[in-house]
Amino acid sequence: MKYLRIGDFSNAVGISVKTIRFYEEKGLIKPTYIDKYTGYRYYDEKNIEQLLMILQYKNMGFTLEEIKNINPNLLVSKVESLKDQIINIKKNINHIESMIEKGECSELVFVNDDKVIGKWELLENEPFPFKELYFLPNGKEYWVFSWTKGYLKIIDTYHPYEIQNDILILSVVDVNGVIGKIVKFRKIDNKEYSLDDIRQVDDVTYEFVNDGTVLGIWKTIAFTYSDDIGEVIKDKKDDLFLQRLIFCKDGKLIEDRINGTILNHLLWTNGKVIDNKYSMISAKYEIVIIDNVEYLIYEWKSGDYIFGRRKPGKYILIKE
């Protein structure tokens, strides 16, 4: 076959140019030919076979260092390691099932694990909604996460983990308490992060500018990630987390939530709602008119935005 430039090679094997260069830096793959005048890299069918083998070994749980030094003894050792993992996973399954049967799955006592503290990054192509994890010192909670030795707690569910060669193997427990899949994270660092280190903050240094059109009480009718507000307002709901926003004349804002929580430390200025006391977030609002009805569109910056760096959703409200 003819030589392939790196872009064509990337398309042929289905991975990014960045990843190919990373594998080259690690000594896992070498271009068949490098043009001494242009510096262009060229690859052939043998390179494709090499790369596909690397991906196959990765899917079997080998680290890049292990793949680089693959040999029969290492394969035998890996088999034994995987057998040990299976034994430990089965133990964790039995432990979790026992906790569920005894009603002991509400909270586990914190036990430290220095090896897990720091930042972890989801391995390439793993099917999991969280691309990175931070294990804070002393199991400190952030966003939807907390932990104790051997378990990562996501919301109310404990998911067992194992650490092998700086790879965190997380057994994901489904709603029935059964391990449905296993995902892996690579260790990025051992830093003892604080909440301030990992949270996203906005500029909250805005002066008050009046907006008479927003004054009063606004009742929530919908929540959406869509920009098609006209379609969303057709499906109104009463049981949303945010119930009301009350815009006061002096630039103060009161937020009424469904669980009875009242937030009265918020501020507003023309086009923005500001929390300069706790979350350090500023959220946009705007008033739109659809079919002669005024709607307030309020940007909702929850933990998904602050810690997950995800796109904010929007609450839609009408004047009471």
C-alpha positions as CSV (number, residue, x, y, z in Angstrom):
1,M,0.0,0.0,0.0
2,K,1.1,3.6,-0.4
3,Y,2.4,5.7,2.5
4,L,-0.2,7.7,4.5
5,R,0.3,11.2,5.9
6,I,-0.5,11.5,9.6
7,G,-4.0,12.9,8.9
8,D,-4.9,10.1,6.6
9,F,-3.4,7.6,9.1
10,S,-5.5,9.1,11.8
11,N,-8.7,8.6,9.8
12,A,-7.7,5.1,8.8
13,V,-7.3,3.9,12.5
14,G,-10.0,6.1,14.0
15,I,-8.0,8.0,16.6
16,S,-6.8,11.6,16.8
17,V,-3.5,13.0,15.5
18,K,-2.7,14.1,19.0
19,T,-3.0,10.5,20.3
20,I,-0.8,9.2,17.5
21,R,1.9,11.8,18.4
22,F,1.5,10.9,22.1
23,Y,2.1,7.2,21.3
24,E,5.2,8.1,19.3
25,E,6.5,10.1,22.2
26,K,6.0,7.0,24.4
27,G,8.0,4.9,21.9
28,L,5.0,2.7,21.1
29,I,4.9,3.5,17.4
30,K,7.4,4.9,14.8
31,P,6.6,6.4,11.4
32,T,7.8,4.2,8.5
33,Y,9.4,7.2,6.9
34,I,10.0,10.9,7.8
35,D,10.8,13.3,5.0
36,K,14.1,15.0,5.9
37,Y,13.2,18.1,4.0
38,T,9.6,18.7,5.1
39,G,9.5,16.7,8.3
40,Y,6.2,15.0,7.2
41,R,5.6,11.7,8.8
42,Y,4.5,8.7,6.6
43,Y,2.9,5.5,7.8
44,D,2.1,2.1,6.2
45,E,0.1,-1.0,6.7
46,K,2.5,-2.3,9.4
47,N,1.9,0.9,11.4
48,I,-1.9,0.3,11.2
49,E,-1.4,-3.2,12.6
50,Q,0.8,-1.8,15.4
51,L,-1.7,0.8,16.4
52,L,-4.6,-1.6,16.3
53,M,-2.6,-4.0,18.6
54,I,-2.0,-1.1,21.0
55,L,-5.7,-0.3,21.1
56,Q,-6.5,-4.0,21.6
57,Y,-4.1,-4.2,24.6
58,K,-5.5,-1.0,26.1
59,N,-9.0,-2.4,25.9
60,M,-7.7,-5.5,27.8
61,G,-6.5,-3.2,30.6
62,F,-2.8,-2.9,29.8
63,T,-1.0,0.4,30.6
64,L,1.0,2.1,27.9
65,E,4.2,1.1,29.7
66,E,3.1,-2.5,29.8
67,I,2.3,-2.4,26.1
68,K,5.7,-1.0,25.3
69,N,7.4,-3.9,27.1
70,I,4.9,-6.7,26.3
71,N,6.3,-10.2,26.6
72,P,4.9,-13.7,27.6
73,N,5.8,-13.3,31.3
74,L,3.9,-10.0,31.4
75,L,0.9,-11.6,29.8
76,V,0.9,-14.4,32.4
77,S,1.2,-11.8,35.1
78,K,-1.7,-9.8,33.7
79,V,-3.9,-12.8,33.6
80,E,-3.2,-13.4,37.3
81,S,-3.9,-9.7,38.1
82,L,-7.2,-9.8,36.3
83,K,-8.2,-13.0,38.2
84,D,-7.4,-11.1,41.4
85,Q,-9.6,-8.2,40.2
86,I,-12.5,-10.6,39.5
87,I,-12.2,-12.0,43.0
88,N,-12.2,-8.5,44.5
89,I,-15.1,-7.4,42.4
90,K,-17.1,-10.4,43.4
91,K,-16.3,-9.6,47.0
92,N,-17.5,-6.0,46.5
93,I,-20.7,-7.3,44.9
94,N,-21.4,-9.6,47.9
95,H,-20.5,-6.7,50.3
96,I,-22.9,-4.3,48.5
97,E,-25.7,-6.8,48.3
98,S,-25.3,-7.6,52.0
99,M,-25.4,-3.8,52.8
100,I,-28.6,-3.5,50.8
101,E,-30.3,-6.5,52.5
102,K,-29.3,-5.2,56.0
103,G,-30.3,-1.6,55.2
104,E,-26.7,-0.5,55.9
105,C,-26.1,1.4,52.6
106,S,-27.0,4.9,53.8
107,E,-23.5,6.0,54.9
108,L,-20.1,4.4,55.3
109,V,-17.6,5.5,58.0
110,F,-14.7,7.4,56.4
111,V,-11.5,5.5,56.1
112,N,-8.5,7.3,54.5
113,D,-6.7,6.2,51.4
114,D,-3.7,8.3,50.4
115,K,-3.3,6.6,47.1
116,V,-6.6,7.9,45.8
117,I,-6.2,11.6,46.7
118,G,-5.8,13.9,43.7
119,K,-7.1,14.3,40.2
120,W,-8.1,11.4,37.9
121,E,-9.0,11.6,34.2
122,L,-11.3,9.2,32.4
123,L,-9.5,6.9,30.0
124,E,-10.1,7.4,26.3
125,N,-13.5,6.2,24.9
126,E,-14.8,5.1,28.3
127,P,-18.7,5.4,28.4
128,F,-19.1,7.5,31.6
129,P,-20.7,11.0,32.1
130,F,-17.9,12.3,34.4
131,K,-14.6,12.9,32.5
132,E,-12.6,13.8,35.6
133,L,-12.7,13.1,39.3
134,Y,-11.2,14.8,42.3
135,F,-10.7,12.9,45.5
136,L,-10.4,15.6,48.2
137,P,-8.6,15.1,51.5
138,N,-10.7,13.4,54.3
139,G,-13.4,12.3,51.8
140,K,-14.6,15.9,51.6
141,E,-17.7,16.2,49.4
142,Y,-17.9,18.3,46.3
143,W,-20.7,18.5,43.7
144,V,-22.2,15.0,43.7
145,F,-19.1,13.2,45.0
146,S,-17.6,12.0,48.2
147,W,-15.5,9.0,49.1
148,T,-14.1,6.6,51.7
149,K,-11.5,3.9,51.2
150,G,-12.6,1.5,48.4
151,Y,-15.7,3.5,47.5
152,L,-16.7,6.5,45.5
153,K,-20.1,7.9,46.5
154,I,-22.0,9.6,43.7
155,I,-25.1,11.2,45.0
156,D,-26.5,8.4,47.2
157,T,-24.8,5.4,45.8
158,Y,-21.5,3.8,46.7
159,H,-19.4,2.5,43.8
160,P,-16.4,0.2,44.6
161,Y,-13.0,1.1,43.3
162,E,-9.6,-0.5,43.0
163,I,-6.2,1.1,42.1
164,Q,-3.7,-0.8,40.0
165,N,-0.6,0.9,38.4
166,D,-2.1,4.4,38.8
167,I,-5.3,3.2,37.1
168,L,-8.5,3.6,39.1
169,I,-10.9,0.8,38.3
170,L,-14.4,1.9,39.2
171,S,-17.3,-0.6,39.4
172,V,-20.5,1.3,38.6
173,V,-23.4,0.2,40.6
174,D,-26.9,0.5,39.0
175,V,-30.2,1.4,40.7
176,N,-30.7,-2.3,41.6
177,G,-27.4,-2.4,43.4
178,V,-25.8,-4.5,40.7
179,I,-22.5,-3.7,39.0
180,G,-23.4,-2.8,35.5
181,K,-20.1,-1.8,34.0
182,I,-16.5,-0.9,34.9
183,V,-14.8,2.3,33.9
184,K,-11.1,3.3,34.3
185,F,-9.4,6.6,35.2
186,R,-5.7,7.5,35.0
187,K,-4.0,9.3,37.8
188,I,-3.1,12.9,36.9
189,D,-1.5,14.1,40.2
190,N,-1.5,13.6,43.9
191,K,-2.4,17.2,44.9
192,E,-4.6,17.8,47.9
193,Y,-7.2,19.9,46.1
194,S,-9.7,22.2,47.9
195,L,-13.1,23.3,46.7
196,D,-11.6,26.6,45.6
197,D,-9.1,24.8,43.4
198,I,-11.6,23.0,41.3
199,R,-14.7,25.2,41.2
200,Q,-15.4,27.6,38.3
201,V,-16.2,31.2,39.3
202,D,-17.5,34.2,37.4
203,D,-16.9,37.9,37.5
204,V,-19.3,39.1,40.3
205,T,-18.0,42.7,40.5
206,Y,-21.0,44.4,38.8
207,E,-22.5,47.7,39.9
208,F,-26.3,47.9,40.3
209,V,-28.1,49.1,37.2
210,N,-31.9,49.3,37.5
211,D,-34.3,47.3,35.3
212,G,-37.9,48.2,36.1
213,T,-39.3,45.6,33.8
214,V,-38.0,42.7,36.0
215,L,-39.3,43.9,39.4
216,G,-41.8,41.7,41.1
217,I,-42.5,38.0,41.6
218,W,-41.8,35.5,38.8
219,K,-43.1,31.9,39.0
220,T,-41.2,29.0,37.3
221,I,-43.1,27.0,34.7
222,A,-40.3,25.0,32.9
223,F,-36.7,24.1,32.7
224,T,-34.7,23.3,29.5
225,Y,-31.4,23.1,27.8
226,S,-33.0,24.0,24.5
227,D,-33.0,27.4,22.8
228,D,-36.5,26.8,21.4
229,I,-38.4,28.4,24.2
230,G,-41.7,28.5,22.3
231,E,-41.8,24.6,22.3
232,V,-40.7,24.3,26.0
233,I,-43.5,26.6,27.4
234,K,-46.1,24.3,26.0
235,D,-45.2,21.7,28.6
236,K,-45.5,23.5,31.9
237,K,-44.5,21.9,35.2
238,D,-45.2,22.7,38.9
239,D,-42.7,20.5,40.7
240,L,-39.5,22.2,39.5
241,F,-36.6,22.7,41.9
242,L,-36.6,26.5,41.5
243,Q,-40.1,27.8,42.4
244,R,-39.9,31.6,42.3
245,L,-37.6,34.6,41.9
246,I,-38.5,37.8,43.6
247,F,-36.7,40.9,42.2
248,C,-36.7,43.7,44.8
249,K,-36.2,47.4,44.1
250,D,-32.9,47.7,46.0
251,G,-31.1,45.1,43.8
252,K,-31.7,42.2,46.2
253,L,-33.1,38.9,44.9
254,I,-35.0,36.2,46.7
255,E,-34.9,32.7,45.4
256,D,-37.6,30.2,46.5
257,R,-36.9,26.5,46.1
258,I,-39.3,23.5,46.2
259,N,-37.7,22.1,49.3
260,G,-38.6,25.2,51.3
261,T,-35.1,26.8,51.1
262,I,-35.1,30.5,50.7
263,L,-32.0,32.2,49.4
264,N,-31.9,35.9,50.3
265,H,-28.2,36.8,49.8
266,L,-28.4,37.1,46.0
267,L,-28.2,40.3,44.1
268,W,-29.3,41.5,40.7
269,T,-28.4,44.1,38.2
270,N,-29.7,44.8,34.7
271,G,-29.4,41.4,32.9
272,K,-27.7,39.5,35.6
273,V,-28.2,37.7,38.9
274,I,-25.2,37.6,41.2
275,D,-24.0,35.4,44.1
276,N,-20.9,37.2,45.5
277,K,-21.1,35.5,48.8
278,Y,-21.0,31.7,48.3
279,S,-20.8,30.3,44.8
280,M,-19.3,33.4,43.2
281,I,-21.4,33.0,40.1
282,S,-23.2,35.5,37.8
283,A,-26.1,34.3,35.7
284,K,-27.8,36.0,32.8
285,Y,-31.5,36.7,32.6
286,E,-33.6,38.2,29.9
287,I,-37.3,38.9,29.3
288,V,-38.8,37.7,26.0
289,I,-42.3,38.1,24.7
290,I,-44.0,35.1,23.0
291,D,-47.7,35.4,21.9
292,N,-48.0,38.6,23.9
293,V,-46.9,36.9,27.1
294,E,-43.7,38.0,29.0
295,Y,-41.3,35.2,30.0
296,L,-38.2,35.5,32.1
297,I,-35.4,33.3,30.9
298,Y,-33.0,32.6,33.8
299,E,-29.6,30.9,33.3
300,W,-29.2,28.1,35.9
301,K,-25.6,27.6,37.0
302,S,-25.7,24.7,39.4
303,G,-22.9,22.3,40.3
304,D,-23.0,20.9,36.8
305,Y,-21.6,24.3,35.7
306,I,-19.5,25.1,38.7
307,F,-17.7,21.8,39.0
308,G,-18.6,19.9,35.9
309,R,-18.1,22.9,33.6
310,R,-21.2,21.9,31.6
311,K,-23.5,24.2,29.7
312,P,-26.0,25.8,32.0
313,G,-29.7,25.1,31.6
314,K,-32.5,27.7,31.7
315,Y,-35.5,28.2,33.9
316,I,-38.5,29.8,32.3
317,L,-40.7,32.0,34.5
318,I,-43.9,34.1,34.2
319,K,-45.0,37.1,36.3
320,E,-47.4,36.3,39.1
